[in-house]
Amino acid sequence: MKKWITFDLDGTLMQNPFGKWVFPEVEELISNRLQRPFRSTEALIREHERRMGQNRTVDAYDWDDMVRRLLDELKLDLAIDVEQLVLKHSTAPKIYLLEETVIPTLMKLKEQGFSLATVTNGFYKFQYPVMKQLGISGLFDEIVTPELAGCGKPDERIFRGLRESGQIVAHVGDRLDHDVYLANRSGVPSVLIYRGLSEPLRALEPQKRSESALFLQLCEEKLQAEHPLAVTTPFPPAYIPTHVLDRIEELPGCIQSFSSSLLL
């Protein structure tokens, strides 16, 4: 049976081209055709949030479909292929790994015998070109995406295929509402990467960081930005990670600190 370590991609390992390149080009194309400024990015994000609110976790990340529907609403005879825009902009420095140690860390985990998988809300056609260009696609045994899994994060069923072939040792991500919540609800150690921790938190071990009152305050602020409706008093435990990393190279040591039942 395999022992999986699963990873989010965007904001965890890499920067994709959507925010600074793909969405702005879509906005430029639509505004030029309308001959007036049009905030298409805001319209697309509203539609994304509407679909997520309806628990349509696959449709919410189908950017090609959302762009087509927006063009129909605007009655524009204009073809925009988001997949092709991603391919166009998947070049340095538009895309990049978030840390120089990403590849060495992933390789170290594989050398230790772990199987690696991405569990991402981006469609395969949007994620794979970026991963390939950045040199990390070959390091993953599985690439789990919403349209292939039939659901997106934080739906626990997204882990289903991986669990059929082994045990998920940990899930690593940068969001409380998608990654930490998903892992905690699934009974999987939730490893949050939070770059830029204060010195008092950096001085603590990854598990101790998540238990700190200082970090709980950060959690409240982070969840308020990600998913305001989930914020309650007291802070909901489902959104508190079991371990917190300041940088990705801490991960192998963090994994080895887990109980012996999770070790190879």
C-alpha positions, 0 to 999 in steps of 0.5 A, a space after each residue: 500500500 502506498 503512503 501518499 503525501 498530497 499537495 495543493 499547487 497554487 500558493 503552496 508550490 507554484 505561482 500560476 499565470 491566472 491573476 497577473 496574465 490570463 485574467 487581465 488579457 481576458 479583460 483586455 479582449 472583452 473591453 476592446 470588443 465592447 469599446 469600453 472598460 469592462 471588469 470581466 475578472 470581477 464578473 468571473 470571480 462572482 460567478 465562481 463564488 456563486 457556483 462554490 456557494 451552490 457546492 458545484 465544486 467542479 463547475 466553479 473552476 471551469 474557467 473556459 465555461 465561465 468565460 463563454 457564458 460571460 461572452 454570451 451574456 454580453 452578446 459578444 461574438 468573440 472566442 476566448 480560449 482560456 486553456 490557450 492563454 494559460 499555455 501562452 503565459 506559462 513561461 518564466 518569469 510569469 510562472 515560478 516555484 514559490 521557493 528554490 527548495 521545492 524540487 529538492 524537498 519533493 525529491 527527498 520525500 520520494 527518496 524516503 519512499 513516499 508517493 506524491 500527489 497533487 490535489 488541486 482545484 485547477 483543471 488538469 489542462 490549466 495545471 499540467 502545462 505550468 507544472 511541466 514548465 516548472 519541472 515538477 510534473 514528473 515528481 508526482 505519481 498522481 495529479 488529482 483535479 476536479 473534473 477527473 475526481 468528480 469534485 473539488 476541494 473541500 469535498 472529502 471525496 476528492 481523496 477517494 481514488 488515492 485512498 483506494 491505493 494506500 494511506 494519505 500521510 499528510 495533505 499540504 496546502 496554503 488555505 484554511 477553507 480548502 486544504 486544512 478543512 479538507 484534511 481535518 474532515 478526512 482524518 488526515 494530518 493538515 500541514 499548512 504552509 504559511 510563509 512569513 511567520 513571526 520569529 516567535 512562531 518560527 522558533 517553535 516546532 511545526 506542531 507547536 506553532 498550530 497550538 500557539 495563541 499567536 497563530 490562532 490570531 493569524 488563523 482568524 484573520 486568514 479565514 476571515 479573508 478566505 471564507 468569512 461565513 466560517 468564522 465563529 467564536 470560538 474559532 472552529 477547530 476544523 480550520 486549525 492545521 495540525 502542523 504549520 510550516 514556514 518554508 517547504 524544506 521543513 516538510 520532511 522533518 515534519 513528516 518524520 515527526 508523525 507517530 510511528 504508525 505513519 512512518 514507512 
